[in-house]
Amino acid sequence: MSVKNATINISNLRLRTYIGFNPEEKVKKQDLVINIEISYSLNPEILEDRVEYALDYKAISKNIIEFVEDGHFLLLEKLVADVLDICTTYPGVTSAKVTIDKPHALRFADSVSLSLEYTADKTNSLALLEKAS
């Protein structure tokens, strides 16, 4: 089998943090729902059940949980960008998408959400490989 890419989804990660710039938002934690999609280059060793070559999604989620729950954020955009940055620091990640919902942010809406996406710059990656060789 010739599998080259894989995608991991972390669905409905429910966390609480300080988010917003209104006075009450600065002192009371709010609920968030985080959805993450991470695509990465699949090492053929993974298909042989070699754990050491797999993307450690547990480590990724632990880093996100710690970062979000210990943080204070004014804007949803900043929080989403920071979580996306955590997702893309792992080797082999080719793209990622993070969506964070802020339930109860608006009186007559179920939620307000924001999504950001990352795609690895292949030309930049090739230039770095050429420099290394």
C-alpha positions in Angstrom: 0.0 0.0 0.0 1.3 3.4 -0.9 -0.2 5.9 1.6 1.5 9.2 1.8 -0.6 11.5 3.9 -2.8 11.1 7.0 -5.3 13.5 8.7 -6.0 13.4 12.4 -9.2 15.2 13.8 -9.6 16.3 17.3 -13.3 16.9 17.7 -15.1 19.0 20.3 -12.3 19.5 22.8 -14.2 21.4 25.5 -12.1 23.8 27.6 -12.5 26.9 29.7 -10.4 30.1 29.6 -10.5 33.8 30.0 -11.4 35.2 26.6 -12.7 38.7 25.8 -12.0 42.3 26.6 -15.3 43.3 28.4 -14.8 43.6 32.2 -16.8 40.5 33.1 -15.0 38.4 30.5 -11.6 39.3 32.1 -12.6 37.8 35.5 -14.8 34.8 34.6 -13.7 31.8 32.5 -15.8 31.0 29.5 -16.5 27.7 27.7 -14.8 27.0 24.4 -15.2 24.1 21.9 -12.1 23.4 19.8 -12.0 21.4 16.6 -8.7 20.6 15.0 -7.7 18.9 11.7 -4.0 18.1 11.2 -2.6 16.6 8.0 0.9 15.2 8.0 3.3 13.2 5.9 2.9 9.5 6.7 6.1 7.7 7.4 5.8 4.2 5.9 7.0 2.8 9.3 3.7 3.7 10.8 1.9 1.1 8.6 4.2 -1.4 10.2 2.8 -0.4 13.6 5.9 1.6 14.7 4.6 4.0 17.3 7.7 6.1 17.4 7.0 7.4 13.8 3.4 8.4 14.5 2.2 11.9 15.1 1.6 12.2 18.9 -1.9 13.7 19.0 -2.1 13.1 22.7 0.9 15.4 23.2 -0.6 18.0 20.9 -3.9 18.0 22.8 -2.1 18.2 26.2 -0.1 21.2 25.0 -3.3 22.9 23.7 -5.2 22.2 27.0 -2.5 23.6 29.1 -2.0 26.7 26.9 -5.7 27.5 26.7 -6.7 26.8 30.2 -3.8 28.8 31.7 -4.1 31.7 29.3 -5.9 35.1 29.1 -6.9 36.3 25.7 -8.6 39.4 24.5 -9.4 38.2 21.0 -10.7 34.9 19.6 -8.4 35.5 16.5 -5.3 35.5 18.7 -6.3 32.4 20.5 -7.1 30.5 17.3 -3.8 31.6 15.8 -1.8 30.4 18.9 -3.5 27.0 18.9 -2.9 26.7 15.2 0.8 27.5 15.8 1.0 24.7 18.4 -0.4 22.2 15.9 2.1 23.2 13.2 5.2 22.8 15.3 5.3 19.1 15.0 7.5 17.4 12.3 5.8 16.4 9.1 2.7 18.6 9.5 1.6 19.7 6.0 -1.6 21.5 6.9 -3.8 22.3 9.8 -7.2 23.9 10.5 -8.4 25.1 13.9 -11.9 26.2 14.6 -12.8 27.5 18.1 -16.4 28.1 19.1 -17.3 30.5 21.9 -20.8 29.3 23.0 -23.1 32.0 24.5 -21.1 34.8 23.0 -24.2 36.4 21.5 -27.6 36.4 23.1 -29.6 34.9 20.3 -26.9 32.6 18.8 -25.7 29.2 19.8 -22.1 30.2 19.3 -19.6 32.4 17.6 -16.7 30.6 15.9 -13.5 31.5 14.1 -11.4 29.2 11.9 -7.8 29.6 10.7 -5.8 27.4 8.3 -2.2 26.7 7.7 -0.5 25.1 4.7 3.2 24.4 4.6 5.0 26.4 2.1 6.6 23.8 -0.2 8.9 26.2 -2.0 10.3 27.4 1.3 10.7 23.8 2.6 12.6 22.9 -0.6 14.9 25.9 -0.2 15.7 24.8 3.3 16.4 21.2 2.2 18.7 22.5 -0.5 20.7 24.6 2.0 21.0 21.6 4.3 22.5 19.4 1.6 
